[in-house]
């Protein structure tokens, strides 16, 4: 593949230690950043910081910015990430399509595209992914592609094997191995919400916040959590446990018989089904949003209920997870444009009057956000193993 590494995808350096990993993240997130600031944040002496920085400088991940004069008058050279040192491909695989981006080292999208899937067969999906990567590589030429990340809705083991992907009807698929064989690039596979949460943690508007939540709306409802600068991942990650959160005791029942749960109140299919029943004819999700914006009464009744449900979900998360920052994302996030006011009011009603106000960040980039999340996992993997051009 053009721009890909000639090394074996599996050939990596030993994983970095915890302090080196945090050093890399801080420079990527906050660079240019002074050595004094890094030393304070990481509790490192100047000598230790110099030692730990050396591998990153040698491999071209870090660069030294122009010298600055501190309070002592001695010049210092802040550290920054060389964002054009490598490119990364990120792919979000749904049951219908592959959405892809190619990014720089800070997960800034350089090009994006989407291709429909011919079916759910593993070989066919892998071929589409490989074609998308090749097209992205050609669409935004530059530094070598240093890796690819792929995300799916479901359970993933050790960044390599998709153990369960309901939308694709997959079980125990060694997707990383297959993608590496098809593209010649090191591959990382992750649950889609976990990947998106990783991107928000490293590169999103909440990157300066040590603990926050991510809520996604679209084909399903996703929930991610960062606590003390760590993305929370458990054995149940990927089961979609946020999809049946009870939000309205009087609401319509989902396919599992739950009244007013998030899978019916907030998802695109759930809202389409409700509005279709209310109007007596089929509608699309875009039509639901357009009719709600035009204040069509039957549609507004449905979307206002969704807004109240979303506000309650955000309030429950803030109250129980003890966070005061939430990122709202996903391909269905256009809902916020028509329910934001209602949702904010309900969120306020769910909180103690003396509680810290909740800061909401809305990422309206749709499927690009999902693909960028997949790219962020590839960036994280490459940085943590120093698997970069020149390594």
C-alpha positions as CSV (number, residue, x, y, z in Angstrom):
1,X,0.0,0.0,0.0
2,X,1.3,3.5,-0.8
3,X,2.8,5.2,2.2
4,X,2.7,2.1,4.4
5,X,5.6,0.8,6.5
6,X,7.8,-1.9,5.1
7,X,8.2,-3.4,8.6
8,X,6.1,-6.3,9.8
9,X,2.9,-4.9,11.5
10,X,3.6,-7.0,14.5
11,X,7.1,-5.7,15.0
12,X,6.9,-3.2,17.8
13,X,9.1,-1.9,20.6
14,X,8.2,-3.0,24.1
15,X,5.3,-1.0,25.6
16,X,6.3,2.2,27.3
17,X,6.1,2.6,31.1
18,X,3.3,4.5,32.7
19,X,5.3,7.7,33.1
20,X,6.5,7.7,29.5
21,X,3.0,7.1,28.3
22,X,1.7,10.1,30.3
23,X,4.6,12.2,29.0
24,X,3.7,11.4,25.4
25,X,0.0,12.2,26.1
26,X,0.7,15.5,27.7
27,X,2.9,16.7,24.9
28,X,0.4,15.5,22.3
29,X,-2.5,17.2,24.1
30,X,-0.9,20.3,25.4
31,X,2.2,21.0,23.3
32,X,4.1,23.1,23.0
33,X,4.6,22.6,26.8
34,X,7.5,23.7,28.9
35,X,9.8,21.2,30.5
36,X,9.2,22.9,33.9
37,X,5.4,22.3,33.5
38,X,6.0,18.7,32.4
39,X,8.3,18.2,35.4
40,X,5.6,19.5,37.8
41,X,2.8,17.5,36.3
42,X,4.8,14.2,36.2
43,X,6.9,14.9,39.4
44,X,10.1,14.4,37.4
45,X,13.5,15.9,37.9
46,X,15.1,17.7,34.8
47,X,17.5,14.8,34.4
48,X,14.6,12.2,34.4
49,X,12.6,14.3,32.0
50,X,15.5,14.5,29.6
51,X,16.0,10.8,29.8
52,X,12.4,9.9,29.2
53,X,12.0,12.5,26.4
54,X,15.0,11.2,24.4
55,X,13.3,8.2,22.6
56,X,10.5,10.5,21.5
57,X,12.9,13.1,20.1
58,X,15.1,10.4,18.4
59,X,12.1,9.0,16.6
60,X,10.7,12.3,15.5
61,X,7.6,12.2,17.7
62,X,8.7,15.2,19.8
63,X,10.4,18.4,18.5
64,X,11.9,21.2,20.5
65,X,10.2,24.6,20.0
66,X,12.0,27.9,20.0
67,X,13.9,28.7,23.2
68,X,12.1,30.7,25.8
69,X,13.6,32.6,28.8
70,X,12.2,31.7,32.2
71,X,12.3,33.6,35.5
72,X,16.0,32.6,36.0
73,X,16.9,34.0,32.6
74,X,18.1,30.6,31.4
75,X,16.6,29.6,28.0
76,X,14.4,26.6,27.9
77,X,13.1,24.7,24.8
78,X,9.4,23.6,25.2
79,X,8.4,20.2,23.8
80,X,5.8,19.8,21.1
81,X,4.5,16.9,19.0
82,X,5.5,16.8,15.3
83,X,2.0,16.4,14.0
84,X,3.1,15.7,10.5
85,X,5.4,12.9,11.5
86,X,2.9,10.2,10.5
87,X,-0.6,9.7,9.3
88,X,-3.2,7.3,10.6
89,X,-6.3,5.7,9.1
90,X,-9.5,5.4,11.2
91,X,-12.4,3.2,10.1
92,X,-15.8,2.9,11.7
93,X,-17.5,-0.3,10.6
94,X,-21.3,-0.5,10.9
95,X,-23.7,-3.1,9.6
96,X,-24.2,-1.0,6.4
97,X,-21.0,0.9,5.6
98,X,-17.4,1.8,6.4
99,X,-16.7,5.4,7.3
100,X,-13.1,6.4,7.1
101,X,-10.7,9.2,7.8
102,X,-7.0,9.8,7.5
103,X,-5.5,12.0,10.2
104,X,-2.3,13.5,11.5
105,X,-0.7,12.7,14.8
106,X,-3.3,14.8,16.7
107,X,-6.2,13.0,15.0
108,X,-7.1,16.0,12.8
109,X,-9.0,14.6,9.8
110,X,-7.2,15.3,6.5
111,X,-9.7,13.4,4.3
112,X,-12.8,11.4,4.8
113,X,-15.1,9.1,2.8
114,X,-17.7,6.4,3.2
115,X,-18.4,3.2,1.3
116,X,-21.4,0.9,1.5
117,X,-20.9,-2.8,2.5
118,X,-22.0,-5.5,0.1
119,X,-22.9,-7.7,3.1
120,X,-21.6,-8.9,6.4
121,X,-19.2,-11.5,5.2
122,X,-15.8,-11.0,6.9
123,X,-13.8,-11.2,3.7
124,X,-16.0,-8.7,1.9
125,X,-15.8,-6.3,4.8
126,X,-12.0,-6.6,5.0
127,X,-11.8,-5.9,1.3
128,X,-13.9,-2.7,1.6
129,X,-11.8,-1.5,4.5
130,X,-8.6,-2.1,2.5
131,X,-10.0,-0.2,-0.4
132,X,-11.0,2.7,1.8
133,X,-7.6,2.9,3.4
134,X,-6.0,3.0,-0.1
135,X,-8.3,5.8,-1.2
136,X,-7.7,7.8,1.9
137,X,-4.0,7.4,1.5
138,X,-4.2,8.8,-2.0
139,X,-6.6,11.5,-1.1
140,X,-4.3,13.1,1.5
141,X,-0.7,12.2,0.7
142,X,2.0,13.0,3.2
143,X,4.0,11.2,5.8
144,X,3.8,7.4,5.8
145,X,0.7,5.7,7.2
146,X,1.9,4.4,10.6
147,X,-1.2,2.4,11.5
148,X,-4.9,2.0,11.2
149,X,-7.7,1.7,13.8
150,X,-11.0,0.1,13.2
151,X,-14.0,0.3,15.5
152,X,-17.2,-1.7,15.7
153,X,-20.3,-1.8,17.8
154,X,-19.7,-4.8,20.1
155,X,-17.1,-6.5,22.2
156,X,-13.4,-6.6,21.4
157,X,-10.6,-8.6,23.0
158,X,-7.2,-7.0,23.5
159,X,-7.5,-4.7,20.5
160,X,-7.3,-7.7,18.2
161,X,-10.4,-9.9,18.1
162,X,-14.1,-9.0,17.6
163,X,-15.8,-11.4,20.0
164,X,-19.3,-10.1,19.3
165,X,-20.6,-7.5,16.8
166,X,-24.4,-7.7,16.6
167,X,-24.8,-5.2,13.7
168,X,-22.4,-7.3,11.6
169,X,-23.5,-10.7,13.0
170,X,-20.0,-11.6,13.9
171,X,-18.5,-13.8,16.6
172,X,-14.8,-14.3,17.3
173,X,-13.4,-12.6,14.2
174,X,-9.6,-12.0,14.3
175,X,-10.1,-8.6,12.6
176,X,-6.8,-7.0,13.4
177,X,-4.8,-9.9,11.9
178,X,-7.0,-9.8,8.8
179,X,-6.6,-6.1,8.3
180,X,-2.9,-6.3,8.8
181,X,-2.7,-9.0,6.1
182,X,-4.9,-6.9,3.7
183,X,-3.2,-3.5,4.2
184,X,0.4,-4.2,5.5
185,X,-0.3,-1.7,8.3
186,X,-0.3,-2.3,12.1
187,X,-4.0,-2.5,13.1
188,X,-5.9,-1.9,16.3
189,X,-9.5,-2.8,16.8
190,X,-11.7,-1.3,19.5
191,X,-15.3,-1.0,20.6
192,X,-16.7,2.1,18.8
193,X,-17.7,4.0,22.0
194,X,-14.4,3.3,23.7
195,X,-12.6,4.5,20.6
196,X,-14.6,7.7,20.5
197,X,-14.1,8.3,24.2
198,X,-10.3,7.8,23.7
199,X,-10.3,10.5,21.0
200,X,-12.3,12.9,23.2
201,X,-9.9,12.2,26.1
202,X,-6.8,12.9,24.0
203,X,-7.9,15.4,21.4
204,X,-11.4,16.7,22.2
205,X,-12.8,19.7,24.0
206,X,-12.7,17.8,27.3
207,X,-9.0,17.0,27.0
208,X,-8.1,19.2,30.0
209,X,-10.7,17.5,32.2
210,X,-9.5,14.5,34.2
211,X,-13.0,13.0,34.6
212,X,-15.9,13.2,32.2
213,X,-18.6,11.2,30.3
214,X,-19.4,10.6,26.7
215,X,-22.9,10.0,25.4
216,X,-23.6,9.0,21.8
217,X,-26.9,8.8,20.0
218,X,-27.6,7.3,16.6
219,X,-28.3,3.7,15.7
220,X,-28.0,3.0,19.4
221,X,-27.1,4.8,22.6
222,X,-23.5,4.7,23.9
223,X,-21.9,5.6,27.1
224,X,-18.2,6.2,27.8
225,X,-16.5,7.3,31.0
226,X,-13.1,8.8,31.8
227,X,-12.0,8.8,35.4
228,X,-8.8,10.3,36.6
229,X,-7.5,10.5,33.1
230,X,-8.2,6.8,32.4
231,X,-10.9,5.5,29.9
232,X,-13.0,3.0,31.9
233,X,-13.1,-0.4,30.2
234,X,-14.7,-3.5,31.7
235,X,-15.6,-7.0,30.6
236,X,-19.0,-5.7,29.8
237,X,-17.8,-2.8,27.5
238,X,-19.5,-3.3,24.2
239,X,-22.8,-4.8,25.5
240,X,-24.6,-1.5,25.1
241,X,-25.7,-1.4,28.7
242,X,-26.6,2.3,28.3
243,X,-29.2,1.3,25.7
244,X,-31.9,0.3,28.0
245,X,-31.7,2.9,30.7
246,X,-35.2,3.6,32.0
247,X,-36.0,7.3,31.3
248,X,-39.8,7.6,31.2
249,X,-42.1,5.3,33.1
250,X,-45.0,6.4,30.9
251,X,-43.1,6.1,27.6
252,X,-43.6,3.6,24.8
253,X,-42.1,0.2,25.2
254,X,-39.0,-1.0,23.4
255,X,-38.6,-4.4,21.7
256,X,-37.6,-5.9,25.0
257,X,-40.7,-4.6,26.7
258,X,-39.1,-1.8,28.7
259,X,-41.2,1.3,29.1
260,X,-39.5,4.5,28.0
261,X,-35.9,3.2,27.8
262,X,-33.1,5.0,26.0
263,X,-33.1,2.6,23.1
264,X,-36.5,3.8,22.0
265,X,-36.5,7.3,23.4
266,X,-33.2,8.5,21.9
267,X,-32.1,6.4,19.0
268,X,-32.8,7.3,15.4
269,X,-34.7,4.0,14.7
270,X,-36.8,4.6,17.9
271,X,-37.7,8.1,17.1
272,X,-38.5,7.2,13.5
273,X,-40.8,4.4,14.7
274,X,-42.6,6.8,17.1
275,X,-43.1,9.5,14.5
276,X,-44.2,7.0,11.8
277,X,-46.9,5.8,14.2
278,X,-47.9,9.4,15.1
279,X,-48.2,10.5,11.4
280,X,-49.5,7.3,9.9
281,X,-46.8,7.2,7.2
282,X,-43.2,6.3,7.0
283,X,-40.5,9.0,7.7
284,X,-36.7,9.2,7.8
285,X,-34.6,10.4,10.6
286,X,-33.8,13.6,8.7
287,X,-37.5,14.2,8.2
288,X,-38.1,13.8,11.9
289,X,-35.6,16.5,12.6
290,X,-36.9,18.8,9.9
291,X,-40.5,18.4,11.0
292,X,-39.5,19.0,14.6
293,X,-37.6,22.2,13.7
294,X,-40.8,23.3,11.8
295,X,-42.7,22.7,15.0
296,X,-45.1,20.1,13.5
297,X,-47.2,19.3,16.6
298,X,-47.3,15.5,16.5
299,X,-43.5,15.4,15.8
300,X,-42.7,17.9,18.5
301,X,-44.6,15.8,21.0
302,X,-42.2,12.9,20.3
303,X,-39.0,15.0,20.2
304,X,-39.9,17.0,23.3
305,X,-40.2,13.6,25.1
306,X,-36.9,12.6,23.7
307,X,-35.4,15.9,25.0
308,X,-36.7,15.3,28.5
309,X,-35.4,11.7,28.3
310,X,-31.9,12.9,27.2
311,X,-31.8,15.5,29.9
312,X,-32.7,12.9,32.5
313,X,-30.0,10.6,31.2
314,X,-27.4,13.4,31.3
315,X,-28.5,14.2,34.9
316,X,-28.3,10.6,36.0
317,X,-24.8,10.3,34.6
318,X,-23.6,13.5,36.2
319,X,-25.1,12.5,39.5
320,X,-24.0,8.9,39.7
321,X,-20.6,9.1,38.0
322,X,-19.8,12.4,39.8
323,X,-18.7,14.2,36.6
324,X,-19.6,17.8,35.6
325,X,-18.5,17.5,32.0
326,X,-20.3,15.5,29.3
327,X,-19.5,15.2,25.6
328,X,-22.5,14.4,23.3
329,X,-21.7,12.8,20.0
330,X,-22.8,10.2,17.5
331,X,-24.3,10.2,14.0
332,X,-27.7,11.1,15.4
333,X,-26.5,14.1,17.4
334,X,-28.5,16.4,15.1
335,X,-31.3,15.7,17.6
336,X,-29.7,18.3,19.9
337,X,-30.6,21.1,17.5
338,X,-34.3,20.5,18.2
339,X,-34.3,19.2,21.8
340,X,-31.3,21.0,23.3
341,X,-33.4,23.6,25.2
342,X,-35.7,20.9,26.6
343,X,-32.8,18.7,27.5
344,X,-30.9,21.4,29.3
345,X,-34.0,22.3,31.4
346,X,-34.5,18.6,32.4
347,X,-30.8,18.3,33.2
348,X,-31.1,21.2,35.5
349,X,-34.1,19.7,37.2
350,X,-32.2,16.5,37.8
351,X,-29.4,18.2,39.6
352,X,-29.2,19.6,43.2
353,X,-29.4,23.4,43.0
354,X,-26.0,23.7,44.6
355,X,-24.4,21.1,42.4
356,X,-21.7,22.2,40.0
357,X,-23.2,23.2,36.6
358,X,-22.7,20.5,34.0
359,X,-20.6,21.6,31.0
360,X,-21.9,20.1,27.7
361,X,-19.8,19.8,24.6
362,X,-21.7,18.8,21.4
363,X,-19.7,17.1,18.6
364,X,-21.8,17.4,15.5
365,X,-19.3,15.8,13.1
366,X,-21.4,12.6,12.8
367,X,-19.7,9.5,11.4
368,X,-16.4,11.5,11.1
369,X,-16.3,11.5,14.9
370,X,-16.6,7.7,15.0
371,X,-13.8,7.3,12.4
372,X,-11.6,9.8,14.2
373,X,-12.1,7.8,17.3
374,X,-10.8,4.7,15.6
375,X,-7.8,6.7,14.3
376,X,-7.1,7.8,17.9
377,X,-6.7,4.2,19.0
378,X,-4.2,3.7,16.3
379,X,-2.3,6.8,17.3
380,X,-2.3,5.7,21.0
381,X,-1.0,2.2,20.0
382,X,1.8,3.6,17.9
383,X,2.9,6.2,20.5
384,X,2.8,3.7,23.3
385,X,5.0,1.3,21.4
386,X,7.1,4.0,19.6
387,X,6.0,2.3,16.4
388,X,6.5,5.3,14.2
389,X,8.5,6.2,11.1
390,X,12.2,6.2,12.2
391,X,11.6,3.8,15.1
